[in-house]
């Protein structure tokens, strides 16, 4: 499995990258366009709290779920690397996905804002990787989740102002830059997982 980030800062950077608050600005604006402006901030805070609860759940109980499903740390590392790589490719090479989400009527609840836009497969896999890599630092990883979610909340609450200030081109440039960084992290996770699997095979031979 890929080595766990060596510090709170590196864990926080990873979680901010995979939750991708800047990349979530356009879909959040589109989905919340149907919501009363007076309630938008309350909806965003609620969805961020729901996403936080999901990530904390996997931080606390994810290892038990993995054991119940007979999944090894090595398979988790390889799967996490693949998922992060696919998410990173989408960030680097974005494509139009239509206006289905923007046309959604009424106030969203849990889906699609909390899941999968904030607490998606890459976020959950990252949390599992952090905890399985160094369980003794659980409280440090929980703190990183909390700070990353706070950053997402601030960015998304001011999403319309940020989008207007930066403009579409600058926002897209930031998105692609974060995608490049996440691609490198994903490849490192994937290679580390494959190396560990190869060592296990050689040891068993």
C-alpha positions as CSV (number, residue, x, y, z in Angstrom):
1,X,0.0,0.0,0.0
2,X,1.1,3.5,-0.6
3,X,2.8,5.1,2.4
4,X,0.6,7.4,4.5
5,X,1.4,11.1,4.3
6,X,4.1,11.9,6.7
7,X,2.5,15.0,8.2
8,X,-0.7,16.7,9.0
9,X,0.0,19.2,6.3
10,X,0.5,16.6,3.5
11,X,-2.7,14.8,4.7
12,X,-4.6,18.1,4.5
13,X,-3.3,18.9,1.1
14,X,-4.3,15.4,-0.1
15,X,-7.8,15.8,1.3
16,X,-8.2,19.3,-0.1
17,X,-7.2,18.1,-3.5
18,X,-9.6,15.1,-3.6
19,X,-12.5,17.1,-2.2
20,X,-11.7,19.7,-4.8
21,X,-13.6,22.8,-3.5
22,X,-12.7,25.0,-6.5
23,X,-13.8,22.3,-8.9
24,X,-17.1,22.0,-7.1
25,X,-17.9,25.7,-7.6
26,X,-19.6,25.3,-11.0
27,X,-21.8,22.3,-10.1
28,X,-22.8,23.8,-6.8
29,X,-23.8,27.1,-8.4
30,X,-25.8,25.2,-11.0
31,X,-27.6,22.9,-8.6
32,X,-28.3,25.6,-6.0
33,X,-29.7,28.0,-8.6
34,X,-33.2,26.5,-8.0
35,X,-32.8,27.1,-4.2
36,X,-34.0,30.2,-2.5
37,X,-31.0,32.5,-2.2
38,X,-31.7,33.0,1.5
39,X,-31.3,29.2,2.1
40,X,-28.3,28.5,-0.1
41,X,-25.7,29.1,2.7
42,X,-27.6,26.9,5.1
43,X,-27.9,24.1,2.4
44,X,-24.2,24.3,1.7
45,X,-23.3,24.1,5.4
46,X,-25.6,21.2,5.9
47,X,-24.2,19.3,2.9
48,X,-20.6,19.9,4.0
49,X,-21.5,18.5,7.5
50,X,-23.1,15.4,6.0
51,X,-20.0,14.9,3.9
52,X,-17.8,15.3,7.0
53,X,-19.9,12.8,8.9
54,X,-19.4,10.3,6.0
55,X,-15.6,10.7,6.0
56,X,-15.4,10.5,9.8
57,X,-17.4,7.3,9.7
58,X,-15.0,5.7,7.3
59,X,-12.0,7.0,9.3
60,X,-13.4,5.4,12.5
61,X,-15.0,2.2,11.1
62,X,-13.5,1.8,7.6
63,X,-10.9,-0.7,8.7
64,X,-13.7,-2.9,10.2
65,X,-15.6,-2.7,6.9
66,X,-12.5,-3.7,5.0
67,X,-11.9,-6.7,7.3
68,X,-15.5,-7.7,7.0
69,X,-15.2,-7.7,3.2
70,X,-11.8,-9.5,3.4
71,X,-10.0,-6.6,1.6
72,X,-6.2,-6.2,2.2
73,X,-4.2,-3.0,2.6
74,X,-2.4,-3.8,-0.6
75,X,-5.7,-4.0,-2.7
76,X,-6.9,-0.8,-1.0
77,X,-3.7,1.0,-2.0
78,X,-3.9,-0.1,-5.6
79,X,-7.6,0.7,-5.8
80,X,-7.1,4.0,-4.2
81,X,-4.4,4.9,-6.6
82,X,-6.6,4.0,-9.6
83,X,-9.5,6.0,-8.3
84,X,-7.4,9.0,-7.6
85,X,-5.8,8.8,-11.0
86,X,-9.2,8.7,-12.8
87,X,-10.4,11.7,-10.7
88,X,-7.2,13.5,-11.5
89,X,-7.6,12.9,-15.3
90,X,-11.1,14.3,-15.1
91,X,-9.6,17.4,-13.4
92,X,-6.9,17.9,-16.0
93,X,-9.1,17.1,-19.0
94,X,-12.6,18.3,-18.0
95,X,-15.5,17.8,-20.4
96,X,-19.0,19.0,-20.6
97,X,-21.5,16.7,-18.8
98,X,-24.7,18.5,-19.9
99,X,-27.0,20.5,-17.7
100,X,-28.8,17.6,-16.0
101,X,-27.7,18.6,-12.6
102,X,-28.4,22.3,-13.2
103,X,-31.9,21.4,-14.2
104,X,-32.6,19.6,-11.0
105,X,-35.6,21.0,-9.2
106,X,-36.1,21.7,-5.5
107,X,-33.6,21.6,-2.7
108,X,-30.9,18.9,-2.9
109,X,-30.3,16.6,0.1
110,X,-27.2,14.4,0.5
111,X,-27.1,13.6,-3.2
112,X,-25.4,15.0,-5.3
113,X,-23.8,17.7,-3.2
114,X,-22.5,15.8,-0.1
115,X,-22.2,12.6,-2.2
116,X,-20.4,12.3,-4.5
117,X,-19.2,15.9,-5.1
118,X,-17.6,16.3,-1.7
119,X,-17.4,12.9,-0.1
120,X,-16.8,10.9,-3.3
121,X,-14.9,7.6,-3.9
122,X,-11.6,9.4,-4.0
123,X,-12.2,11.2,-0.7
124,X,-13.3,8.0,1.0
125,X,-10.4,6.0,-0.4
126,X,-8.0,8.7,0.8
127,X,-9.3,8.6,4.3
128,X,-9.1,4.8,4.4
129,X,-5.5,5.1,3.2
130,X,-4.5,7.6,5.8
131,X,-6.0,5.6,8.7
132,X,-4.7,2.2,7.5
133,X,-1.2,3.7,6.9
134,X,-0.9,5.0,10.5
135,X,-3.8,4.1,12.8
136,X,-2.0,5.6,15.8
137,X,-2.5,9.1,14.3
138,X,-6.2,8.8,13.9
139,X,-6.9,12.1,15.7
140,X,-4.5,13.8,13.4
141,X,-6.3,12.5,10.4
142,X,-9.6,13.5,11.9
143,X,-8.3,17.0,12.4
144,X,-7.2,17.1,8.7
145,X,-10.7,16.0,7.6
146,X,-12.1,18.8,9.8
147,X,-9.9,21.5,8.3
148,X,-10.4,20.2,4.7
149,X,-14.2,20.3,5.2
150,X,-13.9,23.8,6.7
151,X,-12.0,25.0,3.6
152,X,-14.7,23.4,1.4
153,X,-17.4,25.1,3.3
154,X,-15.8,28.6,3.1
155,X,-15.1,28.2,-0.7
156,X,-18.6,26.9,-1.5
157,X,-20.4,29.5,0.7
158,X,-18.6,32.2,-1.4
159,X,-18.7,30.2,-4.6
160,X,-20.6,32.8,-6.7
161,X,-18.3,35.6,-5.6
162,X,-15.2,33.5,-6.2
163,X,-16.4,32.5,-9.6
164,X,-17.1,36.1,-10.5
165,X,-13.8,37.3,-9.2
166,X,-11.5,34.7,-10.7
167,X,-13.4,34.1,-13.9
168,X,-14.0,30.8,-15.7
169,X,-10.5,30.7,-17.2
170,X,-8.6,31.2,-14.0
171,X,-10.8,28.7,-12.1
172,X,-10.2,26.1,-14.8
173,X,-6.4,26.8,-14.6
174,X,-6.5,26.1,-10.8
175,X,-8.5,23.0,-11.4
176,X,-6.0,21.6,-13.9
177,X,-3.1,22.5,-11.7
178,X,-4.6,20.6,-8.8
179,X,-5.3,17.8,-11.2
180,X,-1.6,17.6,-12.1
181,X,-0.6,17.4,-8.5
182,X,-3.2,14.8,-7.7
183,X,-2.0,12.7,-10.8
184,X,1.5,12.5,-9.3
185,X,0.1,11.5,-5.9
186,X,-2.1,8.9,-7.5
187,X,0.8,7.4,-9.6
188,X,2.9,7.2,-6.4
189,X,0.1,5.4,-4.5
190,X,-0.4,3.0,-7.4
191,X,3.3,2.2,-7.8
192,X,3.8,1.7,-4.1
193,X,0.8,-0.7,-4.0
194,X,2.2,-2.7,-7.0
195,X,5.6,-2.9,-5.4
196,X,4.2,-4.2,-2.1
197,X,2.1,-6.8,-4.0
198,X,5.2,-7.9,-6.0
199,X,7.2,-8.3,-2.7
200,X,4.4,-10.4,-1.3
201,X,4.3,-12.6,-4.4
202,X,8.1,-13.1,-4.3
203,X,8.0,-13.9,-0.6
204,X,5.3,-16.5,-1.2
205,X,7.2,-18.1,-4.1
